[in-house]
């Protein structure tokens, strides 16, 4: 058990980082697709409270503080803290964990847009290394439907300020967020926004519609049609195809992504990413079904893994067993292995 305050989430890239909670929960907490902070109230923490928590963390780690090299500031929007206070917190963190050389945090695009480049530069000089922003979509219609509370223009302004201040920037994109109704607009306009930001990283995190979220209720009413796995892959292809004139690295580092091999540096590896997508799209229906299960079991990383001796047959044996059990359990007609996998993925954060 932690003796210091730790929040519920962090980026996959911060899995090994020290987690320091500089505020609790999310000040917006209205995004239709998100269930992380639903039912909680936003709480501010003073700089002194956070510094005391850092002291407790240092006591907890003891001599192991020398092994801590990365830290992540939680929860959803640390940049809303006054620059002077955040500088004080970062400096104290570095004093108690002297080997920390990377400090990162989440931020809302609208908050970043309100910050001056000078304030952001001061945070970098104090020790902040990277800002993670949940862009999700560059389409104003999709952002409005999802009640994101930020416009594409604010995302662009905030992202460009972060880059100008010399901070590393990760922008998160959510394939599938436009549903079948707006998938094309979502893909093309998200790419257009990122072309204007040119972030260091573009991180893909495919949509999973979670029970208990407003989006799940919208879906049940027929107001949102989720994409199939294949439709999501086609959307990702269109998105990558429209990324142009930037030097970002596309990263697929989350379990919700079917094609985790779709990664690479723009522009030189753009065709490699498109080729990876096309290898999946070229599979016959049985091959796609086999890959979906194998990838979700983390048995396949890329489509070419299916060609290794015995792999396809092994996954196929599991697939046949699942189908047999589904039939025995009396699932409704038309229930597919994809429906089964989608249900399993609902618990992935």
Buried (B, 14 or more C-beta within 10 A) or exposed (E): EEEBBBBBBBBEBBEEBBBBBBBBBBBBBEBBBBBBBBEEEBEEBEBEBBBBBBEBBBEBBEEEBEEBEBBBBBBBBBBBBEBEBBBBBBEBBBEBBEEBEBBBBBBBBBBBBBBEBEBBBBBBEBBBBBBBBBBBBBBBBBBEBBBBBBBBEBBBBBBBBBBEBEBBBBBBBBBBBBBBBBBBBBBBBBBBBBBBBBBBBBBBBBBBBBEEBBBBBBBEEEEBEBBBBBBBBBBBBBBBBBBEEBEBBBBBBBBBBBBBBBBBEBEEBBEEBBEBBEBBEEBEEEBBBBBBBBBBEEBBEBBEBBEEEEBBEEBBEBBEEBBEEBEEEEBEEEBBBBBBBBEEBEEEE
